[in-house]
Structure formats: structure tokens, C-alpha cells
Amino acid sequence: MPSASQIDQIAERVERLLVRYEELQRTNALLAEQVEMLTNERDSLKSRLSAARSRVEALLERLPEIKSPA
């Protein structure tokens, strides 16, 4: 049977593991928040790029054709 000092050491290690686990949970939550934010930003930029591309294509269609000399 383990002695009291061994039990104290195990209890201390368990406490440290619990603290570390809580820190990792907070870090994970912050990282998940950042991923969500960056995903939203990416989607917004993709949407803006698509709209800009459409506007450029519409402007290009309005330009008169340049005929090369034959």
C-alpha cells in the first residue's frame, strides 16, 4: 500500500494535470474562436472577390472590340 507521501505526490500531480487540462481547454476555446473569425473573414473576402470579378467582367463586355489590322 502506498505511503502518505506517495499519495500526496500523486495528488499533487493530479492537481497539476487538472490545471494544465483547464489551460488547454481555454486555449482550445480561443483557437476555435479564431478559426471561426478567420473562416468568416475568408468567406467575406471570397464574396467580395467574386463581386469584383463580376464587375470587371461586366466592364470588359462593355468595351468595344479592338480590330487588328488585316
C-alpha positions in Angstrom: 0.0 0.0 0.0 1.4 3.4 -0.9 2.6 5.6 1.9 1.1 9.0 2.7 3.9 10.9 0.9 3.3 8.9 -2.3 -0.4 9.7 -2.1 0.5 13.4 -1.6 2.8 13.2 -4.6 0.1 11.6 -6.7 -2.5 14.1 -5.6 -0.1 16.9 -6.5 0.5 15.5 -9.9 -3.3 15.1 -10.4 -3.8 18.7 -9.4 -1.1 19.9 -11.9 -2.7 17.8 -14.6 -6.1 19.3 -13.9 -4.7 22.8 -14.0 -3.0 22.0 -17.3 -6.1 20.5 -18.7 -8.1 23.7 -17.9 -5.4 25.8 -19.5 -5.6 23.6 -22.6 -9.4 23.9 -22.7 -9.2 27.7 -22.6 -6.5 27.7 -25.3 -8.6 25.4 -27.4 -11.7 27.6 -27.0 -9.7 30.7 -28.0 -8.2 28.9 -31.0 -11.7 27.7 -32.1 -12.9 31.3 -31.8 -10.0 32.5 -34.0 -10.8 29.7 -36.6 -14.4 30.9 -36.7 -13.4 34.5 -37.1 -10.9 33.8 -39.8 -13.3 31.5 -41.6 -15.9 34.3 -41.6 -13.3 36.8 -42.9 -12.2 34.4 -45.6 -15.8 33.9 -46.7 -16.3 37.6 -46.8 -13.2 38.2 -48.9 -14.2 35.4 -51.3 -17.6 37.0 -51.7 -16.0 40.5 -52.3 -13.6 39.0 -54.8 -16.4 37.3 -56.7 -18.4 40.6 -56.8 -15.4 42.5 -58.0 -14.7 39.8 -60.6 -18.3 40.1 -61.9 -18.0 43.9 -62.1 -14.7 43.7 -64.0 -16.2 41.1 -66.4 -19.3 43.4 -67.0 -17.0 46.3 -67.7 -14.9 44.2 -70.1 -18.1 43.2 -72.0 -19.0 46.9 -72.5 -15.6 47.7 -74.1 -15.7 47.9 -77.8 -13.8 45.2 -79.7 -10.4 46.2 -80.9 -10.0 45.0 -84.5 -6.5 44.1 -85.6 -5.3 45.5 -88.9 -5.6 42.8 -91.6 
